[in-house]
């Protein structure tokens, strides 16, 4: 992913996350863990501005882990945290009335998950408990980071129970955490989806030259034999982006109308020309 696209993904992702937090979750005291959850607790307990609280919390986390996490991670996190803090504060200034806490939790969790997923896809970090999880994992590498984050988020939700004294809000917080976690995984998995193309043709060399000269994708040419026809043919194998499949097919059929083309979905491709979102 080039720098411009990465920057756009980061800004878009943090804006969507800020909308979910500042517009929905924080005003209705829904604590789903993370630094945003801590900011929500501070906002309703002491009246601190949520965006400012979120930023200060992350700065403290970064100062604690500066030497352990490395300059590159700290700088990326600082940028993501700054932009997200601004959006959280801006959206918190907008007041909307929603009677159903279930709707608040559902859409707040979805927006949060979509935004964080896009930010992760851009290689950005929005900080939060992810920083603490990474610090702990450096000290205790045998513990999976997923379990560490789950423990920290659970602790923050428990703190909200002690301070808000409302078990219903805690249950909604757990639901928001589950929805956002699922949405993050879904967004990242969808961004990783690509196509594998298998083409059986009599004009393998000609088609290969056409594809290589008119697209950024490479082609693997394999000698094959049709069992039914007993004839020698060529099979082309190519990995494509989802958006490139239609143009790929059109180029092949222009040369060989009888070509047999199979597209298969791939959840993960790592290599030249493909970026693996994590």
C-alpha positions in Angstrom: 0.0 0.0 0.0 1.5 3.4 -1.0 1.8 6.2 1.4 -1.1 8.3 0.0 -3.5 5.4 0.2 -2.3 4.4 3.7 -2.8 8.0 4.9 -6.4 8.1 3.4 -7.2 4.7 5.0 -5.9 6.0 8.4 -7.9 9.2 8.3 -11.0 7.5 7.1 -10.7 4.7 9.7 -10.1 7.1 12.6 -13.0 9.3 11.5 -15.4 6.3 11.5 -14.0 5.1 14.8 -14.4 8.6 16.2 -18.0 8.7 15.1 -18.8 5.4 16.8 -17.1 6.4 20.0 -17.9 10.2 20.2 -21.4 10.0 18.8 -22.7 6.8 20.3 -20.7 4.8 22.8 -19.3 7.5 25.1 -22.5 9.6 25.5 -24.5 6.6 26.5 -21.8 5.2 28.9 -21.1 2.1 26.9 -17.6 0.9 27.9 -16.3 -1.8 25.6 -12.7 -1.8 26.9 -9.7 0.0 25.5 -8.5 3.5 26.0 -11.8 4.8 24.6 -13.5 2.9 27.4 -11.2 4.5 30.0 -11.9 7.9 28.4 -15.6 7.2 28.7 -15.3 6.3 32.4 -13.3 9.5 33.0 -15.8 11.6 31.1 -18.8 10.5 33.1 -17.0 10.3 36.4 -14.9 13.5 36.4 -16.3 15.4 33.4 -13.1 15.3 31.3 -13.4 15.8 27.6 -13.3 12.3 26.0 -11.0 13.2 23.1 -8.5 14.8 25.4 -8.7 12.0 27.9 -8.1 9.4 25.2 -5.1 11.4 23.9 -3.5 11.8 27.4 -4.0 8.1 28.2 -2.2 7.1 25.0 0.6 9.5 25.6 1.1 7.9 29.1 1.1 4.4 27.6 3.6 5.5 24.9 5.9 7.0 27.5 5.8 3.8 29.5 6.7 1.6 26.5 8.8 4.0 24.4 12.1 2.1 24.8 10.4 -1.3 24.4 8.2 -0.6 21.4 10.6 1.2 19.2 10.6 4.6 17.4 8.6 3.5 14.3 5.7 2.0 16.3 5.6 5.0 18.6 5.5 7.5 15.8 2.8 5.6 13.9 0.7 5.3 17.1 1.2 9.0 17.9 -0.2 10.0 14.5 -3.1 7.6 14.7 -3.9 8.6 18.3 -3.8 12.3 17.5 -6.2 12.1 14.5 -8.6 9.7 16.4 -8.6 12.0 19.5 -9.6 15.0 17.3 -12.5 13.0 15.7 -13.7 11.6 19.1 -13.8 15.2 20.5 -15.5 16.6 17.4 -18.3 13.9 17.3 -18.8 14.2 21.0 -20.0 17.8 20.5 -22.9 16.4 18.4 -25.8 15.3 20.6 -28.4 12.9 19.3 -31.3 11.2 21.2 -31.6 7.4 20.8 -33.9 5.5 23.1 -32.6 2.1 22.5 -29.3 1.2 24.1 -29.2 -1.9 22.0 -29.1 0.2 18.8 -26.4 2.4 20.3 -24.3 -0.6 21.2 -24.9 -2.3 17.8 -24.1 0.6 15.6 -21.4 2.0 17.9 -19.6 -1.4 17.9 -19.9 -1.7 14.1 -18.5 1.8 13.4 -15.7 1.2 15.9 -14.8 -2.1 14.3 -14.9 -0.8 10.7 -12.8 2.2 11.6 -10.2 0.2 13.5 -10.1 -2.4 10.7 -9.4 0.2 8.1 -6.7 1.8 10.3 -5.0 -1.6 10.8 -5.2 -2.2 7.1 -3.2 1.0 6.6 -0.6 -0.2 9.0 -1.6 2.4 11.5 -2.1 2.0 15.2 -4.6 3.9 17.3 -2.9 3.0 20.5 -5.1 2.2 23.5 -4.7 -1.1 25.3 -2.9 -2.5 22.3 0.2 -0.6 23.6 -0.2 -2.2 27.1 -0.7 -5.6 25.5 2.5 -5.3 23.4 4.5 -4.1 26.4 3.3 -7.1 28.5 3.9 -9.5 25.6 7.6 -8.3 25.4 8.0 -9.2 29.1 5.9 -12.4 28.8 6.2 -13.6 25.1 4.6 -16.9 25.8 1.2 -15.3 26.5 -0.9 -14.6 23.2 -1.6 -11.0 22.7 -5.3 -11.7 22.0 -5.7 -13.1 25.6 -3.7 -10.1 27.0 -6.0 -7.6 25.3 -9.1 -9.6 26.4 -7.9 -9.5 30.0 -7.1 -5.7 29.9 -10.5 -4.9 28.2 -12.3 -7.1 30.7 -10.6 -5.2 33.6 -11.7 -1.8 32.1 -15.3 -3.1 31.8 -15.2 -4.3 35.4 -14.0 -0.8 36.5 -17.1 0.7 34.7 -19.3 -1.6 36.8 -17.7 -0.4 40.0 -18.0 3.3 39.1 -21.3 3.3 37.2 -23.0 0.6 39.4 -25.1 -0.5 36.4 -24.9 -4.2 35.3 -27.0 -3.5 32.2 -24.4 -1.0 30.9 -21.7 -3.6 31.6 -23.6 -6.2 29.5 -24.0 -3.7 26.7 -20.2 -3.0 27.0 -19.4 -6.7 26.6 -21.7 -6.9 23.6 -20.0 -3.8 22.0 -16.6 -5.4 22.6 -17.8 -8.6 20.8 -19.3 -6.7 17.9 -16.3 -4.5 17.4 -13.9 -7.4 17.6 -15.9 -9.4 15.0 -16.2 -6.4 12.7 -12.4 -5.7 12.8 -11.7 -9.3 11.8 -14.3 -9.2 9.1 -13.0 -6.0 7.6 -9.4 -7.2 7.5 -10.4 -10.6 6.0 -12.4 -8.9 3.3 -9.5 -6.6 2.4 -7.3 -9.7 2.0 -9.7 -11.4 -0.4 -8.2 -11.9 -3.9 -8.8 -14.1 -6.9 -6.8 -17.0 -8.3 -7.3 -17.5 -12.1 -6.8 -20.8 -13.9 -7.0 -20.7 -17.7 -6.9 -23.7 -20.0 -6.2 -22.6 -23.6 -4.4 -23.5 -26.9 -2.9 -20.1 -27.1 -1.0 -19.9 -23.8 2.1 -18.1 -25.1 0.1 -15.4 -26.9 -2.2 -14.8 -24.0 0.7 -14.7 -21.5 2.5 -12.0 -23.5 -0.8 -10.0 -23.7 -1.4 -10.2 -19.9 2.2 -9.4 -18.9 2.4 -6.4 -21.2 -0.9 -4.9 -20.2 -1.2 -5.5 -16.4 1.0 -5.5 -13.3 0.4 -9.2 -12.6 2.7 -12.0 -13.5 1.5 -15.2 -15.1 2.7 -18.8 -14.6 2.4 -21.0 -17.7 2.1 -24.8 -17.2 2.0 -27.6 -19.8 -1.1 -29.7 -19.2 -3.0 -32.5 -21.1 -6.8 -32.8 -21.4 -7.8 -36.3 -20.3 -11.0 -36.3 -22.3 -9.6 -34.8 -25.5 -6.1 -36.4 -25.2 -4.7 -33.1 -26.4 -1.8 -31.0 -25.1 -2.8 -27.5 -23.8 -1.5 -24.7 -21.7 -2.7 -23.7 -18.3 -2.2 -20.1 -17.1 -2.1 -19.4 -13.4 -2.4 -15.9 -12.1 -3.2 -14.1 -8.7 -5.4 -11.0 -9.1 -7.0 -8.3 -7.1 -10.8 -8.6 -7.0 -11.3 -5.5 -9.2 -9.0 -6.9 -11.9 -10.9 -10.1 -12.6 -13.3 -8.7 -15.3 -10.6 -7.0 -17.3 -8.4 -10.1 -17.0 -11.2 -12.3 -18.5 -11.9 -9.9 -21.3 -8.2 -9.8 -22.5 -8.2 -13.6 -22.6 -11.4 -14.0 -24.5 -10.2 -11.4 -27.1 -7.5 -13.9 -28.0 -9.2 -17.3 -27.4 -13.0 -17.3 -27.3 -12.9 -21.1 -26.3 -10.6 -20.6 -23.3 -11.8 -22.3 -20.1 -11.5 -19.9 -17.2 -11.9 -20.7 -13.5 -11.8 -18.0 -10.8 -11.2 -19.1 -7.2 -11.4 -16.9 -4.1 -8.3 -16.6 -2.0 -8.4 -15.3 1.6 -4.7 -14.5 1.8 -1.9 -13.9 -0.8 1.5 -12.7 0.3 4.1 -11.8 -2.3 5.1 -9.3 -5.0 2.3 -6.9 -5.7 0.1 -8.0 -2.8 -0.1 -6.4 0.6 -1.2 -8.6 3.5 -3.5 -6.7 5.9 -3.1 -7.8 9.5 
